[in-house]
Amino acid sequence: MDTNRDITVTRRTLTTSMLAAVAAAATVSVPTRASAGHKHLPDLINLPNAFQPEGIAIGQRPYAYFGSLATGSIYRASLVTGQGRIISTGPGTPSVGLKIDRAGRLFVAGGAAGDARVVDAHTGEVLASYQFASAPAFINDVVLTPRGAFFTDSQNPFLYRVRLDLPSGFTPVPLSGDLVYQAGFNVNGIARTPDGTALLVVQSNTGGLFRVNPATGATTRVDLGGEVLTNGDGLLVLGRTLYVVQNRLNRVAVFRLDRAGTRGALVTHLSDPRFDVPTTVAAYGDRLYLPNARFGIVVTPDTPYTAVAIKRP
């Protein structure tokens, strides 16, 4: 049953074109234009000082969207010029993981506030907001599927499903099976399996990867041949390739998955001297983009932040 009592929405009349956009929203694919057109794109994007980025989303157009852990503001940067601006002023609580759909709507996880919101990427308007849980909670990441947007909670053993036909309610999906919450930071990044039938989540404090039935929340451990995803954070699946950002290790583990996402084999680790605790990853063309969260430093108003672009294998 949808939980509606804690939802605040901005109601709009849906036109035929908007309804069509909603229907297509869950089938967002990563742009894969010819690499030759990207050879002059900047390899480093400077973000506002003291911004404290965590999440990144890239849509069909060459723009990257970043959320601020400090204020919740959303920053949009051109992948062509590297220039950008704040498009949505935050609520003063974190913006963590985020994804964008073909209708230009950003689904934003709200971290320790226990909430999430949907933001118009063009105007910055908040289209809907959801209070999933009270403290302690950490709404960490989100993935878009035909069944809705699924948000992770690193403190509580639930996913939260939001329907895509805004305005809408949300459904808590309790996690069961092989994945057992423990002390510390649990489920973090989330992605779809290559065949699209299930979800994948990484448990940061154990380094385990789990396959989740989106209807029931039942989980099974993914066989990675003994590999442990220490400091596992953001996930990205392209075809049958899984990228796992291991934040404080300053690297990305690359796996080849079977179509159902039940097992995977390590292919390589990616790293770069410009990595400074990257948290998650998004793709555009032949590049991967990773925001540097720089966890563990003392942040001042002049502290610089960047996102790094690397060639993807």
C-alpha positions as CSV (number, residue, x, y, z in Angstrom):
1,M,0.0,0.0,0.0
2,D,1.3,3.5,-0.8
3,T,2.1,5.7,2.1
4,N,0.5,9.1,1.3
5,R,0.3,10.9,4.6
6,D,3.9,12.2,4.6
7,I,4.0,13.3,1.0
8,T,4.0,16.9,-0.2
9,V,3.6,17.4,-3.9
10,T,3.3,20.2,-6.5
11,R,0.2,19.2,-8.5
12,R,0.2,19.8,-12.2
13,T,-2.1,18.9,-15.1
14,L,-0.4,16.2,-17.2
15,T,-0.6,16.8,-20.9
16,T,-0.4,14.0,-23.4
17,S,3.2,14.8,-24.1
18,M,4.0,14.7,-20.3
19,L,2.3,11.4,-19.9
20,A,4.4,10.0,-22.8
21,A,7.5,11.3,-21.1
22,V,6.5,9.6,-17.8
23,A,6.0,6.3,-19.7
24,A,9.5,6.6,-21.1
25,A,11.1,7.8,-17.9
26,A,12.1,4.4,-16.6
27,T,13.9,3.4,-19.8
28,V,16.6,6.0,-19.6
29,S,19.8,4.7,-21.2
30,V,23.3,6.2,-21.0
31,P,24.1,8.2,-24.1
32,T,26.6,6.3,-26.3
33,R,27.5,8.7,-29.1
34,A,30.6,8.2,-31.1
35,S,33.8,8.7,-29.0
36,A,35.3,10.9,-31.7
37,G,32.8,13.6,-30.8
38,H,34.0,13.6,-27.2
39,K,37.8,13.9,-27.6
40,H,37.8,17.6,-26.7
41,L,35.5,17.4,-23.6
42,P,37.2,18.6,-20.4
43,D,38.6,15.9,-18.2
44,L,38.1,18.0,-15.0
45,I,35.0,19.9,-13.9
46,N,35.4,22.5,-11.2
47,L,32.5,22.7,-8.8
48,P,31.7,25.6,-6.4
49,N,34.0,25.9,-3.5
50,A,32.8,24.2,-0.3
51,F,30.1,22.4,-2.4
52,Q,30.8,18.9,-1.0
53,P,29.4,16.8,-3.9
54,E,28.2,13.3,-3.5
55,G,25.8,12.3,-6.3
56,I,25.9,12.7,-10.0
57,A,23.4,12.3,-12.8
58,I,23.8,12.6,-16.6
59,G,20.9,12.6,-19.0
60,Q,20.6,12.6,-22.7
61,R,22.0,16.1,-23.1
62,P,25.7,16.8,-22.2
63,Y,25.0,18.1,-18.7
64,A,26.0,16.6,-15.4
65,Y,24.0,17.3,-12.2
66,F,25.6,17.2,-8.8
67,G,24.0,17.3,-5.3
68,S,25.6,19.1,-2.3
69,L,25.9,17.3,1.0
70,A,26.3,20.6,2.7
71,T,23.2,22.5,1.5
72,G,21.2,20.2,-0.8
73,S,21.6,22.5,-3.7
74,I,21.8,21.1,-7.3
75,Y,24.6,22.2,-9.6
76,R,24.4,21.7,-13.4
77,A,27.7,21.6,-15.4
78,S,28.1,21.5,-19.1
79,L,30.2,18.5,-20.2
80,V,31.3,20.5,-23.2
81,T,32.6,23.6,-21.5
82,G,32.9,22.6,-17.9
83,Q,31.0,25.7,-16.8
84,G,27.9,25.5,-14.7
85,R,25.6,27.1,-12.1
86,I,23.2,26.3,-9.2
87,I,19.8,25.4,-10.7
88,S,18.0,24.5,-7.5
89,T,18.8,26.0,-4.1
90,G,18.8,23.3,-1.5
91,P,16.7,23.0,1.7
92,G,19.7,23.0,4.0
93,T,19.7,19.2,4.3
94,P,21.8,16.9,2.1
95,S,21.4,15.9,-1.5
96,V,23.0,12.5,-2.0
97,G,22.4,10.1,-4.9
98,L,20.4,11.4,-7.8
99,K,19.1,10.2,-11.2
100,I,17.4,12.0,-14.1
101,D,14.7,10.7,-16.4
102,R,13.8,11.6,-20.0
103,A,11.2,14.0,-18.8
104,G,14.0,16.1,-17.2
105,R,13.1,15.2,-13.6
106,L,15.8,14.7,-11.0
107,F,15.1,12.1,-8.3
108,V,17.2,13.2,-5.3
109,A,18.0,11.2,-2.1
110,G,18.0,13.3,1.0
111,G,20.5,11.5,3.3
112,A,20.2,12.0,7.0
113,A,17.0,14.0,6.6
114,G,15.3,10.6,5.8
115,D,13.6,12.1,2.8
116,A,13.7,12.5,-1.0
117,R,12.4,15.0,-3.6
118,V,11.9,15.3,-7.3
119,V,13.3,18.4,-8.9
120,D,12.6,19.9,-12.4
121,A,16.1,20.0,-14.0
122,H,15.1,22.9,-16.2
123,T,13.5,25.3,-13.7
124,G,14.8,23.9,-10.3
125,E,11.2,23.7,-9.0
126,V,10.5,20.9,-6.5
127,L,7.8,18.8,-8.0
128,A,7.3,16.4,-5.1
129,S,8.8,15.6,-1.7
130,Y,8.6,12.4,0.4
131,Q,9.4,11.8,4.1
132,F,10.5,8.1,4.1
133,A,11.8,7.7,7.7
134,S,12.7,9.5,10.8
135,A,16.2,9.5,12.4
136,P,18.3,7.5,12.4
137,A,18.1,7.2,8.6
138,F,20.3,7.9,5.6
139,I,18.5,7.9,2.2
140,N,21.6,7.3,0.0
141,D,21.0,6.5,-3.6
142,V,18.2,6.0,-6.2
143,V,17.7,4.0,-9.4
144,L,14.9,4.4,-12.0
145,T,13.0,1.4,-13.2
146,P,9.6,0.7,-14.9
147,R,8.2,-0.1,-11.5
148,G,9.3,3.3,-10.1
149,A,12.2,5.0,-8.5
150,F,13.8,2.9,-5.7
151,F,15.8,4.7,-2.9
152,T,18.2,3.0,-0.5
153,D,18.5,3.6,3.2
154,S,21.9,3.0,4.8
155,Q,20.5,2.8,8.3
156,N,17.2,0.9,7.9
157,P,16.6,-2.4,6.0
158,F,14.2,-0.9,3.5
159,L,14.0,0.3,-0.1
160,Y,11.4,3.0,-0.8
161,R,9.6,2.9,-4.1
162,V,8.1,6.0,-5.6
163,R,5.8,5.8,-8.6
164,L,6.8,7.8,-11.6
165,D,3.3,9.2,-12.3
166,L,3.7,12.2,-10.1
167,P,2.0,13.2,-7.9
168,S,2.2,9.8,-6.2
169,G,2.8,8.1,-2.9
170,F,5.6,5.7,-1.9
171,T,5.9,2.1,-0.8
172,P,8.4,0.8,1.8
173,V,10.0,-2.5,0.6
174,P,11.5,-4.4,3.5
175,L,14.7,-6.2,2.7
176,S,15.1,-9.9,3.6
177,G,17.2,-12.9,2.8
178,D,21.0,-13.0,2.5
179,L,21.5,-9.2,3.2
180,V,21.5,-8.6,6.9
181,Y,21.9,-5.1,8.3
182,Q,24.8,-4.6,10.8
183,A,26.3,-1.8,12.8
184,G,27.6,1.0,10.6
185,F,26.8,2.1,7.1
186,N,24.8,-0.6,5.2
187,V,23.2,-0.5,1.8
188,N,24.6,2.3,-0.4
189,G,24.6,2.3,-4.2
190,I,21.8,0.7,-6.3
191,A,21.5,-0.3,-10.0
192,R,19.4,-2.6,-12.2
193,T,20.6,-6.0,-13.3
194,P,21.6,-6.3,-17.0
195,D,18.3,-8.0,-17.9
196,G,16.4,-5.4,-16.0
197,T,14.4,-7.9,-13.9
198,A,16.0,-7.2,-10.5
199,L,18.1,-4.7,-8.6
200,L,21.7,-4.7,-7.3
201,V,22.8,-3.1,-4.1
202,V,26.2,-2.9,-2.4
203,Q,26.5,-3.1,1.4
204,S,29.4,-0.7,2.3
205,N,30.2,-2.1,5.8
206,T,30.5,-5.8,4.6
207,G,31.6,-5.3,1.0
208,G,28.9,-7.6,-0.2
209,L,26.9,-7.2,-3.4
210,F,23.2,-8.4,-3.4
211,R,20.5,-9.0,-5.9
212,V,17.1,-7.7,-4.8
213,N,13.6,-8.8,-6.0
214,P,12.0,-5.3,-6.4
215,A,8.5,-6.7,-5.7
216,T,9.3,-8.5,-2.4
217,G,12.6,-7.2,-1.2
218,A,14.1,-10.7,-1.0
219,T,17.9,-10.6,-1.4
220,T,20.5,-13.1,-2.6
221,R,24.3,-12.6,-2.5
222,V,25.9,-12.1,-5.9
223,D,28.8,-14.5,-6.5
224,L,31.8,-12.3,-7.2
225,G,34.4,-15.1,-7.0
226,G,35.5,-14.1,-3.6
227,E,36.0,-10.4,-4.4
228,V,35.0,-8.0,-1.5
229,L,33.8,-4.5,-2.3
230,T,35.4,-2.7,0.6
231,N,34.1,0.9,0.8
232,G,31.6,0.1,-2.0
233,D,29.6,3.2,-2.9
234,G,27.9,4.1,-6.2
235,L,27.0,1.5,-8.8
236,L,26.6,1.8,-12.6
237,V,25.6,-1.0,-14.9
238,L,26.2,-0.6,-18.7
239,G,25.2,-3.7,-20.6
240,R,26.7,-6.5,-18.6
241,T,29.5,-4.4,-17.1
242,L,29.2,-3.3,-13.5
243,Y,31.2,-0.4,-12.1
244,V,31.5,-0.2,-8.3
245,V,33.1,2.9,-6.8
246,Q,35.2,2.1,-3.8
247,N,35.4,5.6,-2.3
248,R,38.2,5.7,0.2
249,L,40.2,3.2,-1.9
250,N,40.2,5.8,-4.7
251,R,39.3,3.2,-7.3
252,V,36.5,1.6,-9.4
253,A,36.1,-2.1,-9.5
254,V,34.9,-3.4,-12.9
255,F,33.0,-6.7,-13.2
256,R,31.5,-8.7,-16.0
257,L,28.0,-9.9,-14.9
258,D,25.7,-12.6,-16.2
259,R,22.4,-11.2,-17.5
260,A,20.4,-12.0,-14.4
261,G,23.0,-10.4,-12.1
262,T,23.6,-13.5,-10.0
263,R,27.3,-13.7,-10.5
264,G,30.2,-11.6,-11.8
265,A,33.9,-11.8,-12.6
266,L,36.4,-9.1,-11.8
267,V,37.8,-7.5,-15.0
268,T,40.0,-4.7,-13.7
269,H,40.3,-1.8,-11.3
270,L,40.3,1.7,-12.5
271,S,42.1,4.5,-10.8
272,D,43.4,8.0,-11.4
273,P,45.8,10.3,-9.5
274,R,43.1,13.0,-9.5
275,F,40.7,10.8,-7.5
276,D,40.1,12.3,-4.0
277,V,37.5,9.9,-2.5
278,P,35.1,9.6,-5.4
279,T,31.7,8.5,-4.4
280,T,29.7,7.5,-7.4
281,V,29.9,7.4,-11.2
282,A,27.8,8.3,-14.3
283,A,28.7,7.8,-18.0
284,Y,28.5,9.9,-21.1
285,G,29.8,8.5,-24.4
286,D,33.1,6.8,-23.8
287,R,33.7,8.6,-20.5
288,L,33.0,8.0,-16.8
289,Y,32.4,10.9,-14.5
290,L,33.1,10.8,-10.8
291,P,32.6,13.5,-8.2
292,N,35.4,13.9,-5.6
293,A,33.7,14.0,-2.1
294,R,37.0,14.5,-0.3
295,F,35.7,12.9,2.9
296,G,37.9,13.5,6.0
297,I,39.2,17.0,5.2
298,V,38.3,20.2,7.1
299,V,36.0,22.1,4.8
300,T,36.3,25.9,4.6
301,P,34.5,28.4,2.3
302,D,37.5,28.2,0.0
303,T,37.8,24.4,-0.2
304,P,37.8,23.4,-3.9
305,Y,35.8,20.4,-5.3
306,T,36.0,18.7,-8.7
307,A,34.6,15.9,-10.8
308,V,36.9,13.8,-12.8
309,A,36.4,12.3,-16.3
310,I,38.2,9.1,-17.3
311,K,38.0,6.9,-20.3
312,R,35.9,3.8,-19.8
313,P,37.2,0.5,-20.9
